[in-house]
Amino acid sequence: MTNEAEKMLEAALKRVKLGGGFDPAQMGARIGLNRAQSETAARALANAGVLVLGFDFAAHFSPAYRKSHTPASTESTKGKKARRAAGRVTAKAGKALAK
């Protein structure tokens, strides 16, 4: 990846959420790139699998990039399942309690 592409990625991550989109030309102008440099950087990021470019150069983060960079949840799924199972009464336990 080029230096311009790295700068654009950093700027995009600071200003746009992973689910959002942006105009690479405007983002490039904010970091001091001209339109051609911005479009080249956006193409480099698209080739690297970071961005998906629309026909009008609207950029969105790729689903794979979003999935790999989404913050992990605070609870693991095993912990959730264990708490759910602990709160349930099984059929055998219910019969034993009824006696």
N, C-alpha and C positions, 0 to 999 in steps of 0.2 A: 504494500500500500504506500502511496505517496505521502509526503508531509502534509499536503493540502487536504488529502482525504482524512488523515488522522486529526487534523485541526477541525475539519467539518464534523467528524464524528463526535469529538469532545464537545463542540458547541451545540450540536443537536441533542446530545444526552443531557446537557445542562438546561436547555430551554424547552424541550419537547418530551412528553411522556412516551413510554414505549408503545403505547397503543395509538398515539397520534401521528400526524403527518406534518410535513413542512415543505416549503419551496426552497430547493437548494440554492437558487440564485440569491434569494434574500438572506439565507443563512450565511452564504459565502460573503455577501456584502458586509455583514456584521463583523466578520473576522478579517476583512481586508482583502478578499479575493474578488477578481472581476468575474463576469458572467461565464466566460469560457473556462476559467480555472474551476469555478464552482461546478459546472456541468461535468467536467472531466473528473473531479473528485467524487461527484455523485455516481458516475459510471463505475469508477474504481471500487466504490463501496458496494455497488450493485453486483459487480463481478465477484466480489469477495463474499457475497451472500448476506451482507449486513442490511442493505436496503432493497426495496422493491420500487422501481420507478414506473410511474404511469406514463401514458402517452404524452401528457403535457408537462412532464418532468416533475410531477408531484411525487414526493418521496415518502415512503412509509417503511418502518422497520420490518424486516422479513419475519414470518412466523417462527422460523428456527432461531433467529437472533432473540426475539422476544421471549421465547421459551427458555433459552439458556441464560438470559439475563434478568429474569423475573426473580425478585427476592423470595427466598424460601419462606414457607409459612412458619409460624411460631410453634405450632404443634405438629407432631408427626402423625401420620394416619394410623400407625400402630397404637399410639397413645389414645387416640380418639376411640378406636375399636375396643381397646381394653376397658376403657371407662364405660362404654355402652354395654359391653358384655357383663361387667361387674354389677351394673344396676339391674339387669334382668334376672328374673327368677326362672330357673329351668323347670321342666315338668316334674322331674324327680324331686327337686328341692321343694316344689310347691306341695307335693303329696306328703313329704316328710313334715312340713310345717302344719299341714292340715290335721295330722294325727295327734 
